[in-house]
Amino acid sequence: MTGLLTRLNPLVLIGIGVAAALGSPAIRTLPIAVVAVSLWVLAAVLTVPSWKYPAVCLLLVLIPMASVAWSTWLLGGRDAEVALVAGLRAFVLAWPGAVAVGYVDVARLGDYLAQSLKVPGRFAAALSAALQRVSGSWRTWHDLERTRRARGLKVRPWSMAFALLVHTIREATRTSIAMDARGFATAHRRTWAEAATWSRADVGVLVGAVILALVPAGMRLMGL
């Protein structure tokens, strides 16, 4: 565990999820599924900072995996191997991307979208601001929970949800005023907080993700 994912630029992290999703349909046999799952898990072991977040993602992915495997077994002739392959395919489709995207710095995402992919600046800035509000709301919920416990109050989801709603409206108002004051709607030339640089690690990881995505297709061509 090197923590490499925390040092990559946002586009690479999104690219990992896209590569895994696009490569998953080629998983059609059990040997291919085992190899693909093993390679993605190994890649995660080598790049994540800890197993805590990937384990949470795994717990969430187990639900669709079980659902896909069960429905495939029930409707696909009750073949256990076919059902297992379908479940592992769902794992490759969802888990690598969920892990990688969890480390995306949404504050940097707009910079990279506009400078590297030439996304319109207004859309990139709005998307980045919206995603920051989403991640901020998650942190605010935990802050509210800790505050109530510190005061000896019961954790009541409905009252906390109302407090979160009020806080979110206030923060959205402040953000909209700040963006409007900086010419968000009328600016023709925009500056960005930091340059969208690509390191060797960024390029290497992205190439590695593409190779992992192509492994199932390559094994199918070899008749495995």
Buried (B, 14 or more C-beta within 10 A) or exposed (E): EEEBBEBBBBBBBBBBBBBBBBBBEBBBBBEBBBBBBEBBBEBBEEBBBEEEBBEEBBEEBBEBBEEBBEEBBEEEEEEEEBBBBBBBBBBBBBBBBBBBBBBBBBBBBBBBBBBBEEBEBBEBBBBBBEBBBEEBBEEBBEEBEEEBEEEEEEEEEEEBEEBBEEBBEEBEEEBEEEBEEEEBEEEEEBEBEEEBEBEEBBEEBBEBBBEBBBBBBEBBEEEE
